[in-house]
Amino acid sequence: MRDVYIVGSYATPFGKKPRETFRDLTREVVLGAVEDVGAGLTGTDIESIWFGNVLMNFWGQHSTRGQFACIPLIQDGTLPRRVPITNVEGACATGSMAFQGALRDIRSGEYDVSIAIGVEKIYREKATAHETFEMFRVAENVLDPQETLDEYDAIMGAMGRTFERGPDRTMFMDTYAAQAIYHMETFGTTQRQLAAVAAKNHSAAVDNPRAQYRFPMTVDEVLADRFVTHPFTRSMCAPIGDGAAATVLVSADRLASLPPAVRARAVRVAASTLTSGIYRSPDEPSLSHVAARRAYEQAGIAPAAIDVAEVHDATAFSEIYQAEMMGFCPIGEGGAFAEAGESAIGGSIPINTSGGLISKGHPIAASGLSMIAEVVEQVRGESGPRQVVGARTGLIENGGGIMGLEEAACAVTILERA
């Protein structure tokens, strides 16, 4: 298996972008990622494209989304004619799936330069809240929705509770809330510990120019924010927004041909794994635990070797849980771990230095690649005020969809400074 390196990465600022089209966002990230490489490589050197998107059909474009998003760049000579474009869709894990496609193209020896792109527009100016929430149903089990309801009715019923759901929020928030309640009742995790995660991420985002929310929050301010569904307040949940991200990958042979300044900033892909969800019992570790274990084995390292991480915090509870699944702390101790400051910059393993999805934003198909962009920046030592001192090895965990008590898909990627 050939070594693969990231030589260029770029993410747009995330937020509500009603005036920017899918083509605008695609152009920005392709140009940005290629420019980040520096000398020695242009867009016409790209040999394959993996294009991630989930919701373009709500704007009327189905099927060959990447082809129509990229065609202006092909027509003006920015990208090569007849370049193969593969479309990828995997709920919130879409960006990481596109990354893995580009990675495998190079590992296989078929290509030496590939780009992964994730582009999403969720915000619609005239859409009602209900219409926006309906967009997320594409990542639920619509073939048999009762399967999901039965799972959560059972877990909540065993605790003498009712699984709450409603039209004013998405099933994702309802299921995350149920998982959080189970964790709280089983391990003693508190709402204040959830707020500690949210406050940390909101404060980290202040120094991230790409973040959707760039204001600090205290634990008490998070707790006092508008209630969404127990135990979450608004500040504990990722916002609606638009954005895009892209990553340029090259083989070791192609890297050797690039200028020294490019080679000096190259980041090696030490591991990248993908798992699929199952209907599991509440006390069984999730698919992310399996993906992480496989990634550590592939990279030949242990969790203690990770210097910085981005995990999929669609809610504050998600970061607590994924810290446990990644092996950063024992199972059941994620809340105390966060409250003690261990996951903050300066802690034992800084998590979500970007501000996380809670503050950076969560344009679905772009999220995984934006998490990769953050870790690339960190291990290059280019993160400015939010830089983790001495970071050389980073981890990204990116999940998507709902499969019972866990996501339907999860990718874990480990990057290291070349």
HUWO-V528596 format. One record per residue. N is the residue number from 1. RES is the residue in one small letter. PSI is psi in whole degrees, 0 to 359 (NA if undefined). Layout:
<<N RES PSI> <N RES PSI>>
This chain:
<<1 m 125> <2 r 147> <3 d 144> <4 v 142> <5 y 143> <6 i 124> <7 v 346> <8 g 136> <9 s 152> <10 y 142> <11 a 140> <12 t 161> <13 p 142> <14 f 149> <15 g 190> <16 k 118> <17 k 68> <18 p 338> <19 r 346> <20 e 134> <21 t 172> <22 f 321> <23 r 323> <24 d 312> <25 l 321> <26 t 315> <27 r 315> <28 e 316> <29 v 327> <30 v 311> <31 l 320> <32 g 317> <33 a 320> <34 v 318> <35 e 325> <36 d 334> <37 v 317> <38 g 212> <39 a 155> <40 g 353> <41 l 135> <42 t 174> <43 g 330> <44 t 349> <45 d 348> <46 i 129> <47 e 341> <48 s 150> <49 i 133> <50 w 115> <51 f 119> <52 g 130> <53 n 149> <54 v 320> <55 l 13> <56 m 337> <57 n 335> <58 f 345> <59 w 10> <60 g 354> <61 q 109> <62 h 176> <63 s 253> <64 t 66> <65 r 312> <66 g 323> <67 q 318> <68 f 334> <69 a 328> <70 c 345> <71 i 324> <72 p 325> <73 l 330> <74 i 318> <75 q 327> <76 d 6> <77 g 5> <78 t 321> <79 l 154> <80 p 149> <81 r 145> <82 r 17> <83 v 135> <84 p 131> <85 i 121> <86 t 127> <87 n 139> <88 v 137> <89 e 124> <90 g 48> <91 a 221> <92 c 347> <93 a 7> <94 t 313> <95 g 318> <96 s 327> <97 m 320> <98 a 318> <99 f 316> <100 q 327> <101 g 313> <102 a 320> <103 l 314> <104 r 328> <105 d 319> <106 i 318> <107 r 325> <108 s 340> <109 g 359> <110 e 324> <111 y 161> <112 d 343> <113 v 125> <114 s 155> <115 i 138> <116 a 132> <117 i 137> <118 g 124> <119 v 133> <120 e 140> <121 k 119> <122 i 321> <123 y 126> <124 r 124> <125 e 321> <126 k 4> <127 a 141> <128 t 166> <129 a 319> <130 h 318> <131 e 323> <132 t 314> <133 f 329> <134 e 332> <135 m 327> <136 f 349> <137 r 342> <138 v 342> <139 a 7> <140 e 173> <141 n 86> <142 v 346> <143 l 325> <144 d 76> <145 p 336> <146 q 333> <147 e 313> <148 t 315> <149 l 320> <150 d 319> <151 e 312> <152 y 329> <153 d 322> <154 a 313> <155 i 320> <156 m 324> <157 g 325> <158 a 340> <159 m 9> <160 g 26> <161 r 172> <162 t 138> <163 f 112> <164 e 137> <165 r 159> <166 g 164> <167 p 349> <168 d 12> <169 r 171> <170 t 160> <171 m 330> <172 f 313> <173 m 323> <174 d 316> <175 t 320> <176 y 321> <177 a 317> <178 a 319> <179 q 319> <180 a 317> <181 i 318> <182 y 316> <183 h 320> <184 m 317> <185 e 329> <186 t 318> <187 f 355> <188 g 16> <189 t 142> <190 t 160> <191 q 328> <192 r 327> <193 q 323> <194 l 317> <195 a 328> <196 a 321> <197 v 311> <198 a 317> <199 a 318> <200 k 314> <201 n 322> <202 h 320> <203 s 323> <204 a 325> <205 a 342> <206 v 324> <207 d 13> <208 n 107> <209 p 348> <210 r 355> <211 a 145> <212 q 319> <213 y 124> <214 r 56> <215 f 143> <216 p 155> <217 m 146> <218 t 167> <219 v 316> <220 d 324> <221 e 322> <222 v 315> <223 l 330> <224 a 356> <225 d 170> <226 r 135> <227 f 137> <228 v 292> <229 t 137> <230 h 129> <231 p 23> <232 f 136> <233 t 170> <234 r 320> <235 s 348> <236 m 1> <237 c 144> <238 a 143> <239 p 170> <240 i 135> <241 g 175> <242 d 162> <243 g 179> <244 a 160> <245 a 156> <246 a 154> <247 t 132> <248 v 126> <249 l 146> <250 v 159> <251 s 167> <252 a 323> <253 d 316> <254 r 323> <255 l 319> <256 a 337> <257 s 352> <258 l 159> <259 p 156> <260 p 323> <261 a 326> <262 v 315> <263 r 327> <264 a 334> <265 r 1> <266 a 145> <267 v 124> <268 r 137> <269 v 101> <270 a 331> <271 a 150> <272 s 119> <273 t 160> <274 l 133> <275 t 161> <276 s 150> <277 g 162> <278 i 169> <279 y 102> <280 r 170> <281 s 156> <282 p 332> <283 d 6> <284 e 133> <285 p 150> <286 s 177> <287 l 332> <288 s 327> <289 h 317> <290 v 315> <291 a 319> <292 a 316> <293 r 318> <294 r 322> <295 a 317> <296 y 319> <297 e 318> <298 q 321> <299 a 343> <300 g 34> <301 i 172> <302 a 165> <303 p 328> <304 a 342> <305 a 349> <306 i 128> <307 d 332> <308 v 148> <309 a 148> <310 e 121> <311 v 162> <312 h 87> <313 d 66> <314 a 333> <315 t 165> <316 a 326> <317 f 324> <318 s 320> <319 e 319> <320 i 313> <321 y 317> <322 q 332> <323 a 323> <324 e 314> <325 m 329> <326 m 352> <327 g 16> <328 f 339> <329 c 163> <330 p 152> <331 i 131> <332 g 350> <333 e 11> <334 g 324> <335 g 312> <336 a 324> <337 f 313> <338 a 316> <339 e 330> <340 a 357> <341 g 11> <342 e 336> <343 s 6> <344 a 163> <345 i 126> <346 g 348> <347 g 185> <348 s 328> <349 i 92> <350 p 129> <351 i 133> <352 n 55> <353 t 343> <354 s 344> <355 g 353> <356 g 176> <357 l 332> <358 i 321> <359 s 323> <360 k 328> <361 g 167> <362 h 65> <363 p 104> <364 i 298> <365 a 339> <366 a 343> <367 s 311> <368 g 318> <369 l 330> <370 s 327> <371 m 320> <372 i 318> <373 a 321> <374 e 315> <375 v 323> <376 v 313> <377 e 319> <378 q 312> <379 v 342> <380 r 346> <381 g 31> <382 e 24> <383 s 6> <384 g 227> <385 p 338> <386 r 15> <387 q 133> <388 v 117> <389 v 128> <390 g 10> <391 a 126> <392 r 340> <393 t 128> <394 g 157> <395 l 143> <396 i 127> <397 e 125> <398 n 113> <399 g 165> <400 g 146> <401 g 177> <402 i 126> <403 m 89> <404 g 238> <405 l 8> <406 e 181> <407 e 163> <408 a 338> <409 a 150> <410 c 134> <411 a 139> <412 v 127> <413 t 139> <414 i 127> <415 l 148> <416 e 147> <417 r 129> <418 a NA>>
